[in-house]
Amino acid sequence: MSISVSPQSDGRPAEPAGRSAEPSLGDLVGTATRELSTLVRKEVELAKVELKGELANAGKGAGMFGAAGVLVFFAAIFLSTAIALGLVEAGLEPWAAALIVGVVYLAVAGLLGLLGKKSFASIRPPERTIGTLKEDVAWARSRRS
């Protein structure tokens, strides 16, 4: 009884009959690398498709916010005019009515500016992230030594 071994079409010798062809470690690593590469590529493609849709929605939202801001600006002008005209009807001179409305706006703007400055002053750097980055650098340096 003899076992025939004939070469495969790619020139490598065939496995003897009756023995299962187990892939080598190199073949397994190569297959895993290709599959991982394909997986990463597909994930990037999926992210691009999802982001494209999300960016379109974000663009629409930003346009609507911009339009709302313009309308609020015009509304503020008309409301300011109405307030000033109401003060004129109450017996004030037009210049005094406009001055009162302007001073009220300056006071509100000053208050918002102070609150904004206070909010910015409370911003701190991300201490935990900085700490972990320093630990990572120290670990990398210790591994290199």
C-alpha positions as CSV (number, residue, x, y, z in Angstrom):
1,M,0.0,0.0,0.0
2,S,1.5,3.3,-1.1
3,I,0.5,6.9,-0.5
4,S,0.8,9.0,-3.6
5,V,1.9,12.6,-3.2
6,S,1.4,14.7,-6.3
7,P,2.2,18.4,-6.5
8,Q,-0.6,21.0,-6.2
9,S,-1.4,23.5,-8.9
10,D,0.7,26.2,-7.1
11,G,3.8,23.9,-7.1
12,R,3.7,22.9,-3.4
13,P,3.6,19.3,-2.6
14,A,0.1,18.0,-1.7
15,E,-0.6,16.6,1.7
16,P,-0.7,12.8,1.8
17,A,-4.2,11.3,1.5
18,G,-5.9,10.7,4.8
19,R,-4.1,13.6,6.6
20,S,-5.9,16.9,7.2
21,A,-4.2,19.9,5.8
22,E,-3.6,22.2,8.9
23,P,-2.5,25.7,8.1
24,S,0.9,26.8,9.4
25,L,1.3,29.6,11.9
26,G,2.4,31.9,9.2
27,D,-0.7,31.2,7.2
28,L,-2.9,31.8,10.3
29,V,-1.2,35.1,11.1
30,G,-1.5,36.2,7.4
31,T,-5.2,35.3,7.3
32,A,-5.8,37.1,10.6
33,T,-3.9,40.2,9.4
34,R,-5.9,40.3,6.1
35,E,-9.2,39.8,7.9
36,L,-8.3,42.5,10.5
37,S,-7.3,44.9,7.7
38,T,-10.6,44.2,5.9
39,L,-12.6,44.7,9.1
40,V,-10.9,48.1,9.8
41,R,-11.4,49.2,6.2
42,K,-15.1,48.3,6.4
43,E,-15.5,50.1,9.7
44,V,-13.9,53.2,8.3
45,E,-16.3,53.0,5.3
46,L,-19.2,52.7,7.6
47,A,-18.1,55.6,9.7
48,K,-17.8,57.7,6.6
49,V,-21.3,56.9,5.5
50,E,-22.7,57.6,8.9
51,L,-20.8,60.9,9.3
52,K,-21.9,62.1,5.9
53,G,-25.5,61.8,7.0
54,E,-24.8,63.3,10.4
55,L,-22.9,66.2,8.8
56,A,-25.8,66.9,6.5
57,N,-28.2,67.0,9.5
58,A,-25.7,69.3,11.3
59,G,-25.5,71.6,8.3
60,K,-29.3,71.9,8.2
61,G,-29.4,72.6,12.0
62,A,-26.7,75.2,11.7
63,G,-28.5,77.0,8.9
64,M,-31.7,77.0,11.0
65,F,-29.9,78.4,14.0
66,G,-28.4,81.1,11.8
67,A,-31.8,82.0,10.5
68,A,-33.2,82.1,14.0
69,G,-30.3,84.4,15.1
70,V,-31.1,86.8,12.2
71,L,-34.8,86.8,13.1
72,V,-34.0,87.5,16.8
73,F,-31.8,90.4,15.8
74,F,-34.6,92.0,13.8
75,A,-37.1,91.2,16.6
76,A,-34.8,93.0,19.0
77,I,-34.7,96.1,16.8
78,F,-38.5,96.2,16.4
79,L,-39.1,95.6,20.1
80,S,-36.6,98.3,21.0
81,T,-38.3,100.7,18.7
82,A,-41.7,99.7,20.3
83,I,-40.4,100.3,23.8
84,A,-38.9,103.7,22.8
85,L,-42.2,104.7,21.1
86,G,-44.1,103.6,24.2
87,L,-41.9,105.8,26.4
88,V,-42.5,108.7,24.0
89,E,-46.2,108.1,24.3
90,A,-45.8,108.2,28.1
91,G,-44.5,111.7,27.8
92,L,-40.8,111.4,27.3
93,E,-38.8,113.2,24.6
94,P,-37.8,110.8,21.8
95,W,-34.1,111.2,22.5
96,A,-34.7,110.4,26.2
97,A,-36.7,107.3,25.3
98,A,-34.0,106.1,23.0
99,L,-31.3,106.8,25.6
100,I,-33.2,104.8,28.2
101,V,-33.5,101.8,25.9
102,G,-29.8,102.0,25.0
103,V,-28.7,102.2,28.6
104,V,-30.8,99.2,29.5
105,Y,-29.2,97.2,26.6
106,L,-25.7,98.3,27.8
107,A,-26.4,97.2,31.3
108,V,-27.7,93.8,30.2
109,A,-24.6,93.5,27.9
110,G,-22.3,94.4,30.8
111,L,-23.9,91.8,33.0
112,L,-23.6,89.1,30.4
113,G,-20.0,90.1,29.8
114,L,-19.2,89.8,33.5
115,L,-20.9,86.4,33.7
116,G,-19.1,85.2,30.6
117,K,-15.7,86.3,32.1
118,K,-16.5,84.5,35.3
119,S,-17.4,81.4,33.4
120,F,-14.1,81.5,31.4
121,A,-12.1,82.0,34.6
122,S,-13.5,78.7,36.0
123,I,-12.1,76.7,33.1
124,R,-9.3,74.3,34.2
125,P,-7.1,72.1,32.2
126,P,-8.1,68.4,32.1
127,E,-6.0,67.3,35.1
128,R,-6.8,63.5,34.9
129,T,-5.9,63.4,31.2
130,I,-2.7,65.2,31.8
131,G,-1.9,62.8,34.7
132,T,-2.5,59.7,32.6
133,L,-0.5,61.1,29.7
134,K,2.5,61.7,32.1
135,E,2.1,58.1,33.4
136,D,2.1,56.8,29.8
137,V,5.3,58.8,28.9
138,A,7.0,57.5,32.1
139,W,6.0,53.9,31.3
140,A,7.2,54.2,27.7
141,R,10.5,55.6,28.9
142,S,10.9,52.8,31.5
143,R,10.2,50.2,28.8
144,R,12.8,51.8,26.5
145,S,15.6,51.7,29.1
